[in-house]
């Protein structure tokens, strides 16, 4: 039996150091996680979908894609996070023990 994994990768920032004087946008960050495919199938995917439905009204016909920049700025469809209490609950639920 072979082990199979899925890698999720996201980038944020700007690779061109001369294009931005804002320190929040000056650097490029590449972040990734590697997860066993069985965990993705049995737990991760359904938990993420429940979280998106709970906070952002995500629906299979119109799924919400999580984007860090929009999450932090509470831009649609993440406007629920403009309420600090909601943001704290969401952040806490994102940290899976």
N, CA and C atoms as an extended XYZ file, in Angstrom:
291
Properties=species:S:1:pos:R:3:atomname:S:1:resname:S:1:resid:I:1 pbc="F F F"
N         0.843       -1.177        0.000 N   UNK     1
C         0.000        0.000        0.000 CA  UNK     1
C         0.891        1.244        0.000 C   UNK     1
N         0.649        2.138       -0.930 N   UNK     2
C         1.449        3.353       -1.001 CA  UNK     2
C         0.750        4.482       -0.254 C   UNK     2
N         1.551        5.309        0.345 N   UNK     3
C         1.019        6.500        1.006 CA  UNK     3
C         0.946        7.621       -0.008 C   UNK     3
N        -0.185        8.291       -0.031 N   UNK     4
C        -0.356        9.428       -0.929 CA  UNK     4
C        -0.684       10.645       -0.097 C   UNK     4
N        -0.177       11.789       -0.568 N   UNK     5
C        -0.336       13.034        0.159 CA  UNK     5
C        -0.817       14.117       -0.797 C   UNK     5
N        -1.394       15.145       -0.234 N   UNK     6
C        -1.765       16.328       -1.007 CA  UNK     6
C        -1.009       17.499       -0.401 C   UNK     6
N        -0.510       18.362       -1.274 N   UNK     7
C         0.188       19.555       -0.818 CA  UNK     7
C        -0.623       20.779       -1.222 C   UNK     7
N        -0.915       21.613       -0.242 N   UNK     8
C        -1.596       22.880       -0.479 CA  UNK     8
C        -0.552       23.982       -0.339 C   UNK     8
N        -0.493       24.880       -1.317 N   UNK     9
C         0.494       25.944       -1.320 CA  UNK     9
C        -0.220       27.267       -1.599 C   UNK     9
N         0.229       28.303       -0.917 N   UNK    10
C        -0.316       29.637       -1.154 CA  UNK    10
C         0.827       30.639       -1.069 C   UNK    10
N         0.711       31.686       -1.836 N   UNK    11
C         1.693       32.751       -1.782 CA  UNK    11
C         0.990       34.051       -1.442 C   UNK    11
N         1.736       34.917       -0.783 N   UNK    12
C         1.233       36.239       -0.457 CA  UNK    12
C         2.405       37.203       -0.537 C   UNK    12
N         2.130       38.390       -0.976 N   UNK    13
C         3.179       39.393       -1.045 CA  UNK    13
C         3.600       39.694       -2.453 C   UNK    13
N         4.795       40.234       -2.575 N   UNK    14
C         5.265       40.731       -3.842 CA  UNK    14
C         6.722       40.317       -4.029 C   UNK    14
N         7.061       39.666       -5.127 N   UNK    15
C         8.442       39.248       -5.333 CA  UNK    15
C         9.377       40.389       -5.754 C   UNK    15
N         8.831       41.523       -6.140 N   UNK    16
C         9.633       42.651       -6.607 CA  UNK    16
C         9.832       43.637       -5.458 C   UNK    16
N        11.019       43.647       -4.859 N   UNK    17
C        11.273       44.479       -3.687 CA  UNK    17
C        11.174       45.973       -3.968 C   UNK    17
N        11.332       46.379       -5.203 N   UNK    18
C        11.293       47.803       -5.511 CA  UNK    18
C         9.889       48.306       -5.816 C   UNK    18
N         8.911       47.416       -5.891 N   UNK    19
C         7.579       47.848       -6.304 CA  UNK    19
C         6.700       48.289       -5.142 C   UNK    19
N         7.147       48.072       -3.914 N   UNK    20
C         6.293       48.439       -2.793 CA  UNK    20
C         7.124       48.935       -1.619 C   UNK    20
N         6.718       50.046       -1.081 N   UNK    21
C         7.366       50.570        0.114 CA  UNK    21
C         6.615       50.161        1.372 C   UNK    21
N         5.475       49.509        1.201 N   UNK    22
C         4.691       49.025        2.336 CA  UNK    22
C         5.304       47.724        2.836 C   UNK    22
N         5.767       47.679        4.093 N   UNK    23
C         6.409       46.457        4.589 CA  UNK    23
C         5.485       45.238        4.600 C   UNK    23
N         4.186       45.452        4.595 N   UNK    24
C         3.245       44.333        4.555 CA  UNK    24
C         3.160       43.689        3.181 C   UNK    24
N         3.654       44.374        2.176 N   UNK    25
C         3.584       43.858        0.815 CA  UNK    25
C         4.963       43.711        0.177 C   UNK    25
N         5.987       44.051        0.907 N   UNK    26
C         7.322       44.094        0.333 CA  UNK    26
C         7.904       42.709        0.053 C   UNK    26
N         7.553       41.740        0.841 N   UNK    27
C         8.189       40.432        0.730 CA  UNK    27
C         7.218       39.384        0.215 C   UNK    27
N         7.758       38.387       -0.418 N   UNK    28
C         6.974       37.266       -0.912 CA  UNK    28
C         7.083       36.134        0.101 C   UNK    28
N         5.946       35.581        0.473 N   UNK    29
C         5.924       34.440        1.383 CA  UNK    29
C         5.230       33.283        0.689 C   UNK    29
N         5.848       32.140        0.732 N   UNK    30
C         5.281       30.924        0.169 CA  UNK    30
C         5.079       29.955        1.327 C   UNK    30
N         3.837       29.542        1.525 N   UNK    31
C         3.496       28.668        2.644 CA  UNK    31
C         2.801       27.435        2.106 C   UNK    31
N         3.080       26.302        2.702 N   UNK    32
C         2.436       25.073        2.262 CA  UNK    32
C         2.267       24.093        3.397 C   UNK    32
N         1.334       23.204        3.207 N   UNK    33
C         1.154       22.086        4.134 CA  UNK    33
C         1.008       20.815        3.304 C   UNK    33
N         1.463       19.729        3.864 N   UNK    34
C         1.335       18.430        3.220 CA  UNK    34
C         0.477       17.568        4.133 C   UNK    34
N        -0.591       17.002        3.567 N   UNK    35
C        -1.558       16.238        4.349 CA  UNK    35
C        -1.779       14.880        3.682 C   UNK    35
N        -1.853       13.862        4.476 N   UNK    36
C        -2.144       12.519        3.977 CA  UNK    36
C        -3.531       12.534        3.318 C   UNK    36
N        -3.654       11.932        2.139 N   UNK    37
C        -4.921       11.951        1.399 CA  UNK    37
C        -6.079       11.339        2.180 C   UNK    37
N        -5.820       10.334        2.989 N   UNK    38
C        -6.909        9.770        3.799 CA  UNK    38
C        -7.454       10.798        4.772 C   UNK    38
N        -6.576       11.615        5.356 N   UNK    39
C        -7.030       12.660        6.278 CA  UNK    39
C        -7.824       13.724        5.539 C   UNK    39
N        -7.377       14.081        4.331 N   UNK    40
C        -8.127       15.048        3.521 CA  UNK    40
C        -9.536       14.524        3.283 C   UNK    40
N        -9.635       13.260        2.883 N   UNK    41
C       -10.932       12.654        2.555 CA  UNK    41
C       -11.821       12.478        3.784 C   UNK    41
N       -11.242       12.002        4.882 N   UNK    42
C       -12.044       11.626        6.049 CA  UNK    42
C       -12.333       12.772        7.005 C   UNK    42
N       -11.528       13.823        7.023 N   UNK    43
C       -11.733       14.860        8.027 CA  UNK    43
C       -11.541       16.281        7.494 C   UNK    43
N       -10.404       16.554        6.911 N   UNK    44
C       -10.026       17.926        6.581 CA  UNK    44
C       -11.036       18.619        5.671 C   UNK    44
N       -11.360       18.003        4.548 N   UNK    45
C       -12.258       18.634        3.579 CA  UNK    45
C       -13.616       18.958        4.189 C   UNK    45
N       -14.223       18.001        4.872 N   UNK    46
C       -15.554       18.244        5.434 CA  UNK    46
C       -15.521       19.299        6.538 C   UNK    46
N       -14.463       19.313        7.344 N   UNK    47
C       -14.354       20.316        8.405 CA  UNK    47
C       -14.196       21.720        7.834 C   UNK    47
N       -13.384       21.857        6.809 N   UNK    48
C       -13.204       23.171        6.173 CA  UNK    48
C       -14.511       23.636        5.533 C   UNK    48
N       -15.202       22.728        4.857 N   UNK    49
C       -16.469       23.098        4.223 CA  UNK    49
C       -17.512       23.516        5.255 C   UNK    49
N       -17.570       22.835        6.391 N   UNK    50
C       -18.491       23.222        7.470 CA  UNK    50
C       -18.147       24.605        8.007 C   UNK    50
N       -16.881       24.876        8.181 N   UNK    51
C       -16.433       26.173        8.672 CA  UNK    51
C       -16.809       27.284        7.683 C   UNK    51
N       -16.593       27.044        6.398 N   UNK    52
C       -16.931       28.045        5.382 CA  UNK    52
C       -18.437       28.270        5.317 C   UNK    52
N       -19.218       27.224        5.450 N   UNK    53
C       -20.673       27.371        5.427 CA  UNK    53
C       -21.160       28.135        6.661 C   UNK    53
N       -20.589       27.827        7.800 N   UNK    54
C       -21.001       28.454        9.063 CA  UNK    54
C       -20.753       29.960        9.063 C   UNK    54
N       -19.584       30.382        8.606 N   UNK    55
C       -19.215       31.793        8.712 CA  UNK    55
C       -19.454       32.602        7.443 C   UNK    55
N       -19.433       31.945        6.274 N   UNK    56
C       -19.461       32.704        5.028 CA  UNK    56
C       -20.556       32.248        4.064 C   UNK    56
N       -21.481       31.425        4.527 N   UNK    57
C       -22.598       30.943        3.709 CA  UNK    57
C       -22.130       30.260        2.420 C   UNK    57
N       -21.005       29.575        2.506 N   UNK    58
C       -20.509       28.848        1.341 CA  UNK    58
C       -21.488       27.745        0.978 C   UNK    58
N       -21.665       27.524       -0.305 N   UNK    59
C       -22.608       26.526       -0.811 CA  UNK    59
C       -21.908       25.746       -1.926 C   UNK    59
N       -22.190       24.449       -2.065 N   UNK    60
C       -21.532       23.662       -3.121 CA  UNK    60
C       -21.679       24.261       -4.526 C   UNK    60
N       -22.788       24.946       -4.782 N   UNK    61
C       -22.973       25.562       -6.100 CA  UNK    61
C       -22.235       26.893       -6.237 C   UNK    61
N       -21.838       27.467       -5.110 N   UNK    62
C       -21.121       28.741       -5.107 CA  UNK    62
C       -20.118       28.727       -3.950 C   UNK    62
N       -19.079       27.884       -4.063 N   UNK    63
C       -18.163       27.703       -2.937 CA  UNK    63
C       -17.286       28.931       -2.679 C   UNK    63
N       -17.036       29.171       -1.412 N   UNK    64
C       -16.134       30.237       -0.995 CA  UNK    64
C       -14.710       29.688       -1.022 C   UNK    64
N       -13.804       30.465       -1.583 N   UNK    65
C       -12.388       30.116       -1.580 CA  UNK    65
C       -11.710       31.011       -0.557 C   UNK    65
N       -10.996       30.397        0.375 N   UNK    66
C       -10.340       31.155        1.438 CA  UNK    66
C        -9.093       31.853        0.899 C   UNK    66
N        -9.087       33.187        1.019 N   UNK    67
C        -7.946       34.005        0.611 CA  UNK    67
C        -7.522       34.853        1.800 C   UNK    67
N        -6.271       34.726        2.185 N   UNK    68
C        -5.767       35.388        3.383 CA  UNK    68
C        -6.011       36.893        3.367 C   UNK    68
N        -5.688       37.557        2.266 N   UNK    69
C        -5.815       39.011        2.184 CA  UNK    69
C        -7.251       39.459        2.453 C   UNK    69
N        -8.204       38.791        1.817 N   UNK    70
C        -9.611       39.150        1.997 CA  UNK    70
C       -10.113       38.754        3.388 C   UNK    70
N        -9.616       37.642        3.921 N   UNK    71
C        -9.980       37.256        5.284 CA  UNK    71
C        -9.540       38.325        6.279 C   UNK    71
N        -8.296       38.791        6.149 N   UNK    72
C        -7.775       39.788        7.078 CA  UNK    72
C        -8.493       41.121        6.971 C   UNK    72
N        -8.873       41.488        5.768 N   UNK    73
C        -9.542       42.778        5.579 CA  UNK    73
C       -11.058       42.684        5.701 C   UNK    73
N       -11.576       41.472        5.909 N   UNK    74
C       -13.020       41.234        6.054 CA  UNK    74
C       -13.801       41.708        4.832 C   UNK    74
N       -13.185       41.566        3.664 N   UNK    75
C       -13.872       41.908        2.416 CA  UNK    75
C       -14.761       40.737        2.009 C   UNK    75
N       -15.856       41.035        1.257 N   UNK    76
C       -16.761       39.963        0.838 CA  UNK    76
C       -16.010       38.834        0.143 C   UNK    76
N       -16.389       37.634        0.440 N   UNK    77
C       -17.525       37.185        1.244 CA  UNK    77
C       -17.210       37.022        2.731 C   UNK    77
N       -16.138       37.649        3.204 N   UNK    78
C       -15.686       37.457        4.581 CA  UNK    78
C       -16.081       38.596        5.508 C   UNK    78
N       -17.109       39.363        5.144 N   UNK    79
C       -17.505       40.525        5.927 CA  UNK    79
C       -17.955       40.172        7.347 C   UNK    79
N       -18.342       38.941        7.601 N   UNK    80
C       -18.717       38.533        8.963 CA  UNK    80
C       -17.549       38.732        9.925 C   UNK    80
N       -16.329       38.704        9.408 N   UNK    81
C       -15.150       38.840       10.257 CA  UNK    81
C       -14.888       40.280       10.681 C   UNK    81
N       -15.691       41.221       10.202 N   UNK    82
C       -15.554       42.603       10.670 CA  UNK    82
C       -16.063       42.740       12.107 C   UNK    82
N       -16.860       41.787       12.556 N   UNK    83
C       -17.296       41.721       13.955 CA  UNK    83
C       -16.191       40.997       14.736 C   UNK    83
N       -15.583       41.678       15.695 N   UNK    84
C       -14.435       41.132       16.411 CA  UNK    84
C       -14.755       39.820       17.122 C   UNK    84
N       -15.950       39.699       17.686 N   UNK    85
C       -16.334       38.460       18.376 CA  UNK    85
C       -16.422       37.295       17.396 C   UNK    85
N       -16.961       37.549       16.215 N   UNK    86
C       -17.057       36.514       15.182 CA  UNK    86
C       -15.652       36.131       14.713 C   UNK    86
N       -14.806       37.131       14.511 N   UNK    87
C       -13.427       36.860       14.077 CA  UNK    87
C       -12.699       35.987       15.099 C   UNK    87
N       -12.870       36.287       16.376 N   UNK    88
C       -12.204       35.499       17.410 CA  UNK    88
C       -12.698       34.057       17.413 C   UNK    88
N       -14.009       33.864       17.242 N   UNK    89
C       -14.548       32.498       17.173 CA  UNK    89
C       -14.013       31.764       15.948 C   UNK    89
N       -14.003       32.441       14.800 N   UNK    90
C       -13.497       31.837       13.574 CA  UNK    90
C       -12.021       31.458       13.733 C   UNK    90
N       -11.224       32.398       14.235 N   UNK    91
C        -9.788       32.127       14.421 CA  UNK    91
C        -9.571       30.944       15.349 C   UNK    91
N       -10.347       30.872       16.402 N   UNK    92
C       -10.203       29.775       17.355 CA  UNK    92
C       -10.566       28.429       16.705 C   UNK    92
N       -11.604       28.425       15.886 N   UNK    93
C       -12.019       27.188       15.216 CA  UNK    93
C       -11.028       26.761       14.130 C   UNK    93
N       -10.278       27.706       13.606 N   UNK    94
C        -9.276       27.365       12.584 CA  UNK    94
C        -8.099       26.609       13.178 C   UNK    94
N        -7.844       26.781       14.441 N   UNK    95
C        -6.734       26.088       15.100 CA  UNK    95
C        -7.240       24.761       15.611 C   UNK    95
N        -7.033       23.730       14.815 N   UNK    96
C        -7.474       22.385       15.149 CA  UNK    96
C        -6.395       21.728       16.002 C   UNK    96
N        -6.820       21.220       17.132 N   UNK    97
C        -5.854       20.581       18.054 CA  UNK    97
C        -5.440       19.216       17.556 C   UNK    97
